[in-house]
Amino acid sequence: MDSATQFDPTAQARMQGAVERVLRALARILLRQGFDYAAFSELAKRVFISVASEEFGIRNRPASKSRVALLTGINRRDVARVQRQVDADQPAQVFNPMLRLVALWIREPAYRTDAGLPRQLPVNGPAPSLEALRGRACPDIPITAVVRELLQSGVARSGDDDATRPGSLVLVTDAYVPREDVTAKLDLMGTDVAALLNTIGWNIEQPAAPRFQRKVSFDHLTQAGVERLQAFAAESGMQLLKTLDAELVQHSTDEGGEFAGLGIYVFSESGQAGRAR
């Protein structure tokens, strides 16, 4: 029995609770950025297969398809399909239904005017209509939900006097962008969250040589306390980072070396009292 198959039922239950809390925070970000469950599921499948293959092989070899399927619970056919995509360097297709709907509205000749602009579309009726686009892009989503999302996201506006239940919509942007562009911050999420999880994983697997991982938190902090926390972190936290930067710059190298560092962040959420941490 290897490390991949050893588990403690109590630890598994705690793991499920911990993963659910992580996924709630992640799902909130993904949904706000138009990244839906289908896209997440396909990406998660790709990552599970990749990690199982590369890190859970036997005698320093990549794991076989059968072993990957056994470890991940993903059937062998899907394992083979995903591995072919990876070998061909083909990224998983991760289309949000609303992205596809707006793209069709913009690109399809039948949905453009003679001047090449997106037509004002009736909500219901045969093509060209929003109902027809919905049938192609997201047939399982009610037309009312599609209209509401387009209006609330600012992608479209009512084409008549009824802003609540419009009979037609006018496209006002050239793409479906659920929220403001936060590309740089999302890049940080990919590195910073992964770094924290890697540290937590290391401390679980290597208790004899732990990496520093500490926090201070309060369940019932006043608003004045939250403001003081923000100010203290901005001043003292930044000073610590500057000191560390000056100390470690002499130990940096142009080639090789490790990706290592220290991060400081402030967290504050309502309704967190009493939750396990």
C-alpha positions in Angstrom: 0.0 0.0 0.0 1.5 3.4 -1.0 0.9 7.0 0.1 -1.9 7.4 -2.5 -4.0 4.6 -0.9 -3.4 5.2 2.8 -6.1 7.2 4.5 -7.6 7.8 7.9 -11.5 8.1 7.8 -11.4 10.9 10.3 -8.8 12.8 8.2 -10.9 12.2 5.1 -13.9 13.8 6.7 -11.9 16.8 7.8 -10.4 16.9 4.3 -13.9 17.1 2.7 -14.8 20.0 5.0 -11.6 21.8 4.2 -11.9 21.3 0.4 -15.5 22.5 0.5 -14.4 25.8 2.1 -11.7 26.2 -0.5 -14.1 25.5 -3.3 -16.7 27.9 -2.0 -14.1 30.7 -2.2 -12.9 29.6 -5.6 -16.4 29.1 -7.0 -17.3 32.7 -6.0 -14.4 34.0 -8.0 -14.9 31.7 -11.0 -18.6 32.5 -11.3 -17.9 36.3 -11.2 -15.5 35.8 -14.0 -17.9 33.8 -16.2 -16.0 30.5 -15.6 -18.8 27.9 -15.2 -18.9 24.4 -13.7 -18.5 22.6 -17.1 -15.2 24.4 -17.6 -14.1 23.8 -14.1 -14.9 20.1 -14.3 -12.9 19.6 -17.5 -10.0 21.5 -16.1 -10.1 19.6 -12.8 -10.2 16.3 -14.7 -7.1 17.4 -16.6 -5.2 18.3 -13.5 -6.1 15.2 -11.5 -5.0 13.0 -14.4 -1.7 15.0 -14.8 -0.8 14.8 -11.1 -1.7 11.2 -10.8 0.3 10.3 -13.9 3.4 12.4 -13.0 3.6 12.0 -9.2 2.0 8.7 -8.3 3.8 6.3 -10.6 5.7 3.3 -9.5 9.5 2.9 -9.6 9.9 6.5 -10.8 7.8 5.9 -13.9 4.6 7.7 -14.9 1.5 5.9 -13.7 -0.3 3.8 -16.3 -3.7 4.7 -17.5 -5.2 1.9 -15.4 -3.5 3.2 -12.3 -4.5 6.8 -13.0 -8.1 5.6 -13.5 -7.9 3.7 -10.2 -6.5 6.7 -8.2 -8.7 9.4 -9.7 -12.0 7.5 -10.3 -12.0 8.8 -13.9 -12.7 6.1 -16.5 -9.8 4.9 -18.7 -11.4 6.3 -21.8 -11.4 9.8 -20.4 -7.9 9.4 -19.1 -6.7 8.5 -22.6 -8.6 11.4 -24.1 -7.2 13.9 -21.7 -3.7 12.6 -22.1 -3.9 12.8 -25.8 -4.9 16.5 -25.5 -1.9 17.1 -23.2 0.5 15.3 -25.5 -0.8 17.4 -28.4 -0.6 20.5 -26.3 -4.3 21.2 -26.8 -5.8 23.2 -24.0 -9.2 22.0 -22.7 -12.1 23.8 -24.2 -13.7 25.9 -21.5 -16.6 27.8 -23.0 -19.0 29.7 -20.8 -22.5 29.5 -22.4 -23.0 33.2 -22.3 -19.6 33.8 -23.9 -20.8 31.5 -26.8 -24.1 33.2 -27.1 -22.6 36.7 -27.3 -20.0 35.5 -29.7 -22.7 34.0 -32.0 -24.6 37.3 -31.8 -21.5 39.2 -32.9 -20.1 36.9 -35.5 -23.1 35.2 -37.3 -24.0 36.9 -40.6 -27.8 36.5 -39.9 -27.4 38.4 -36.6 -25.5 41.4 -38.1 -26.8 44.4 -40.0 -25.7 45.4 -43.5 -23.2 47.7 -41.7 -21.8 44.6 -39.9 -23.1 45.6 -36.5 -25.0 43.2 -34.1 -28.7 43.4 -34.8 -31.3 44.5 -32.2 -32.9 41.1 -31.4 -36.4 40.2 -30.4 -36.3 38.1 -27.2 -38.7 35.4 -28.6 -39.4 34.0 -32.0 -37.6 32.3 -34.8 -34.0 33.2 -35.8 -32.6 35.8 -35.7 -33.7 36.1 -32.1 -32.3 35.7 -28.6 -34.4 32.6 -28.2 -32.8 31.0 -31.2 -29.3 31.9 -29.9 -30.2 30.5 -26.5 -31.2 27.2 -28.2 -27.7 26.9 -29.7 -25.6 28.2 -26.8 -27.4 27.2 -23.7 -30.6 25.2 -24.4 -31.1 24.1 -20.8 -31.1 27.7 -19.4 -34.5 29.6 -19.4 -34.7 32.6 -21.7 -35.7 34.8 -18.7 -32.4 33.9 -17.0 -30.5 34.7 -20.2 -32.1 38.1 -20.5 -31.6 38.9 -16.9 -27.9 38.1 -17.1 -27.3 40.1 -20.2 -29.0 43.1 -18.7 -27.4 42.8 -15.2 -23.9 42.3 -16.7 -24.2 45.4 -18.8 -23.7 43.5 -22.0 -27.1 44.4 -23.4 -29.9 46.9 -22.8 -33.6 46.9 -23.4 -34.6 47.7 -26.9 -38.0 49.1 -25.8 -39.6 50.9 -22.9 -39.9 47.8 -20.7 -36.6 47.5 -18.8 -37.9 44.6 -16.7 -39.4 42.3 -19.4 -38.1 43.7 -22.6 -39.4 42.5 -26.0 -36.0 43.0 -27.6 -32.3 43.6 -26.6 -29.5 45.7 -28.0 -25.9 44.6 -27.6 -23.8 47.4 -26.2 -20.4 45.7 -25.8 -18.3 43.7 -28.1 -17.8 40.8 -25.7 -19.4 39.1 -22.7 -17.3 40.4 -19.7 -19.1 39.5 -16.4 -17.1 42.0 -14.4 -14.2 44.4 -14.7 -10.9 43.1 -16.2 -8.8 41.7 -13.3 -6.3 39.7 -15.3 -3.3 40.6 -13.2 -5.1 39.8 -10.0 -6.2 36.5 -11.4 -2.6 35.7 -12.3 -1.7 36.3 -8.7 -4.4 33.9 -7.6 -2.8 31.2 -9.7 0.6 31.7 -8.0 -0.3 32.8 -4.5 -3.0 30.4 -3.7 -1.0 27.5 -5.2 2.0 28.6 -3.1 -0.1 28.6 0.1 -1.6 25.2 -0.7 1.8 23.7 -1.4 3.0 24.9 2.0 0.0 23.4 3.7 0.6 20.1 1.8 4.3 20.1 2.7 3.4 20.6 6.4 1.0 17.7 6.3 3.5 15.4 4.7 6.7 16.6 6.3 5.8 17.3 10.0 9.4 16.9 11.0 10.6 19.8 8.8 7.6 22.2 8.7 7.6 25.5 6.8 6.4 28.6 8.6 2.6 28.9 8.4 0.9 31.2 10.9 -2.0 33.6 11.1 -3.8 35.8 13.6 -7.6 36.0 13.5 -10.7 37.1 15.5 -14.3 35.9 15.3 -15.9 39.2 16.5 -13.7 42.1 15.3 -15.3 45.5 15.2 -15.2 47.7 12.2 -12.6 49.9 13.9 -10.6 46.7 14.5 -10.8 45.8 10.8 -9.7 49.2 9.8 -6.8 49.0 12.3 -5.9 45.6 10.8 -5.8 47.1 7.3 -3.6 50.0 8.4 -1.2 47.9 10.4 -0.8 45.3 7.6 -0.2 48.1 5.0 2.5 49.7 7.2 4.2 47.0 9.1 3.6 44.2 6.6 5.1 46.2 3.8 8.1 47.1 5.9 8.7 43.4 6.7 8.5 42.5 3.0 10.9 45.3 2.1 13.4 44.2 4.8 13.2 40.6 3.5 13.6 41.7 -0.1 16.8 43.6 0.8 18.1 40.6 2.9 17.5 38.0 0.2 18.5 39.8 -2.9 22.1 38.9 -2.3 21.1 35.2 -2.4 19.3 35.3 -5.7 20.7 33.8 -8.9 20.1 34.2 -12.6 19.8 30.5 -13.2 18.5 27.6 -11.2 17.4 28.1 -7.7 14.0 27.7 -6.1 10.7 29.7 -6.2 10.4 30.7 -2.6 9.1 33.7 -0.6 6.8 35.0 2.1 3.3 36.4 1.6 1.1 38.6 3.8 -2.6 39.1 3.2 -5.6 40.5 5.1 -8.9 38.6 5.2 -12.2 39.9 6.4 -15.6 38.3 5.9 -19.0 38.8 7.5 -20.7 35.9 9.2 -17.6 33.9 9.9 -18.0 33.6 13.6 -18.1 30.0 14.9 -16.8 28.5 11.6 -14.0 25.9 11.8 -10.6 27.3 10.8 
